[in-house]
Amino acid sequence: QIVDELLMERSVLLEKIRSLLFRVEQSERRQQDTSLQLMYDGTTGLPNHKKMDKDIGTLLWDFLKLPEPPRISMMLIKFDHNFQNVKQAFDIEIFKNILYTLADRLKEAVGQRGIVYHTRLDEFAVFIFDSLNNEQLNSLAYEFKNNIESTIDNQIYKIKIGCRFGISSFPDDGPNKRMLLSSADIA
């Protein structure tokens, strides 16, 4: 009878351990999901400024250690005042659709040439990993600008959002993300 009681207690204890391990595993999964949500913009699906900080800071630090670091360019894209007018004129769902369309156009234009981050509501950052000269970068920026600024036309609305570009390059314009952002913002 003592053996049966010990086996029963052991069985209960094992079940409690399994239950605890299952809850810990679920908690870890929820935490990972939350961490991922914090790194991506909910409307555009693009990585946000937190993800950019994590990705680019480390990458630039590693590149800076190389004898001849590759040239990486950053484009900071800000929408014009019409973007705020559109935000105020339409309900939130239509505005989110417009923002998603603009982000999708930019992502499509960038393609495999770089990474697009949605850093603020009216701002995107693009990192181009091809070692392009200034003329090539300007040409690429105009290509992106034309793609973004083409009219969004559907049955509900017909709008056009303008944008401005600032470009900086690593390592010429700064050895870290903060200096690149500052240089692109000034440009």
Secondary structure, DSSP 8 states (H G I E B T S, - for coil): -HHHHHHHHHHHHHHHHHHHHHHHHHHHHHHHHHHHHHHB-TTT--BBHHHHHHHHHHHHHHHHTSSS---EEEEEEEE-HHHHHHHHHS-HHHHHHHHHHHHHHHHHHHGGGEEEEEEETTEEEEEE-S---HHHHHHHHHHHHHHHHS-EE-SS-EE---EEEEEEEETTT-SSHHHHHHHHHH-
